Amino acid sequence: MIYKTSCLLLLLPLALIFLDFILISSLAKPTPVTSLNVLTYGAKPDGSKDSTKAFLAAWEVACASAKPTTIIVPEGRFLVGNLVFQGKKCTDAPISIRIAGSIIAPEDYKVIASSRQWILFDGVTNVSIYGGLLDAQGSSLWKCKNNGGKKCPTGAKSLLFDHSNNITINGLKSINSQKFHIVIDESNNVNIHGVEVSADADSPNTDGIHIDKSHSVNITNSRIGTGDDCISIGPGSTYVSINGIQCGPGHGISIGSLGRSEDEQGVENVMVSNVDFTSTDNGVRIKTWGKDSKSFVRNIVFQHIKMKMVKNPIIIDQHYCLDKPCPKKESGVEISNVRYEDIQGTSKTEVAVKLDCSKEKPCTDIVMGNVNLAWQMVNGSAQASCNNANGLAKHVVVPFTPCLKRDLLLT
């Protein structure tokens, strides 16, 4: 009896180890991923047959799955009209869309131009897009607008995420959008990495990436050249990080315009780092309407930036207006705690720094440090213009901005 008991005691640890091994093995087993190829649902990679229904059919299956799903868009050219991927009935299991080929819009711009967007993800969670090309074929609409056509439609944004969470866009290329290329609207936790955006320099309103009423948006290591802002940040956006961007041609990186309506939300906690601007109309810009407003811009950092032949490298414009006639009021948007650090390069115009702030609510706590901008045309000294702003100049600030006080502790 004692012998049997001893054996059992010896075997007990081995049994426990075996059970642990089974438990660990079951935990380590990866969750199976379902793969759906759009060809299975009738998509044709010839660029001529409409594949809209096939893409939506694949989405419906992925949306209903309780397991992670990958939608595969293989090599080829896939013609699609307006695509609306609804997330309200989805399980919120991760959906990955991997694009090896190109998704193209109809050549006739009128087919999608009356819509708000070409491709919409509405109310989705845990969606990722990897690779691929979006070609909205918007050049004929640009021509219509540039020739003063009165009946030209506004145009469709190429890719819109609306009311969505936990979004990744990685390695996507977007070209020839009718309007904005990529829009993040009322969404949270968005990561955009390694994208390329391209449209002609004279293409109207073709912002590369636009952020509106969104939180925790990160844009990294991307190349953007368009006819409008490379990146624009609209009202109600917070905790936006922009890093490693090549911008040009285009209108630079803009916060705003803000304050068009009186009760518009503000923008705060934005960091723009490691950006190269080449031959853009603006570098880093804050623009607000000359109207009554309760909005604000605060806690902004522009740092480690290179300018090459930029018309307005650093600009705050609080008298922005597209209305005719303009109300000619002072902006009510409060701008505070804006830092410009380590900004180097050349200006295409003599005035390299322009702080045109509101008389009603002057800009406060503007800080510049290690800013060195030259006027390229004459290889000489650039100038700074400053109205209704105050703050500090630290270390080297060229051109010196007269409304800023020298920080004597650092000079």
C-alpha positions, 0 to 999 in steps of 0.5 A: 500500500505504501509502495502504491501511494509512493508511485502515485505521488511520483506520478502526480507531478508528471500528470500536472506537467502534462495537463499544463502542456495541454493547456499551454498548447491550446492557448498558443493555438492561433485563431483561424483566419477565414480568407475570402477572395473577391474573385469567388464572388464574381469580381473580374480583374479586367478593369471593364466589368463592374465588380461592385456587387462582388466586393459587397458580397465578400464584405457581407460574409466577413462582416457576419463572421465571428472569426478574423477574416481576410478579404483578398483583392488579387492582382488586376484592375477591378472596376467599382462604383460607389461602395458602402461597407456598413459595420452596424451589423458586424460582429467586430471580429477583425477584418483585413483587406489585402489588395495586390491589384488596383481598384478603379472608378468609372471613367465617367466622373459623373457616376460617383461625383454626386456622392459624398464618397467613392468608398465608404466604411461606415461604423466599422471596428477593427478594419485594416487595409494593406497595400493596393492602388485606388484610382478615382480617375478624377482628372476630367472633373478637375478640368471641368472645375478649372475651366470654370464649368458652372455645372461641375459636381463637387466630386467624391472623396476617394476613401472615407472612414466614418464613425469607426474605431481601430482602423489601420491603413498600411501601404495604400496608394491613392491617385487622381481623387475627385476630391479628398483622397483619404478622410477620417471623420468622427473616428478613433484610434486610426493608424495610417502608415506608408501611404502614397497620395498623388494628384496634379498640382492644379487639381482642386480640393484634392487634400491628401489626408483630412481628419475631422472630429477624430481622436488618436490619429497617427500618420507616419512615413508617407509621401503626399503630393496634391493640389491642396493640403497634404494633410488637413486637420478639421474641427473637433480633432485631438491627439493627432501625430504626424511623423515622417512625411514628404509633402509636395506639391500642395498647400502644406500641412494645415490646422483648419480652416476653423471657426466657419460656424460659431459653435465649431469644436476646437483642435488640440494636442497635435504634433507634427515632426520630421516633415520635408516640404518641397515647393509647397504653397505653405509649410505649417499653417493654422487658418481660421475664419474672420468670424465670431467663434467659440473654437480654439487651437492649443497645444500644438508642436511643429518640430524637425522640419525642412523647407525647400522653396516654400512660399509660406514656411510658417503661417498663422492666418486668422483672416481666412475667408472664401465668402464674397463679400467677406465679413471682415471681422476678427476671428474669435478662435483662440490660438495658444501654446504653439511651438515651432522647433528646429525648422530649417530651409528656404522660403520662396518669398521674402516673408518666411514667417507670418503670424497674422493673429486676431485683434479680438483674441491675440495668439498667446504662448507662441514659442520659436526655437532653432528656426533658420529660414533664408530667402532663396531667391536672393540667397539673403535674409528673409523677413518676419511679419507679426500681428497680435501675437506674443510669446518667446524666441529661444536660441536661434530664430531667423528671421527674428519675429518681432512680437516674440520676446527673447528668452534671455536665459537661453541666449 
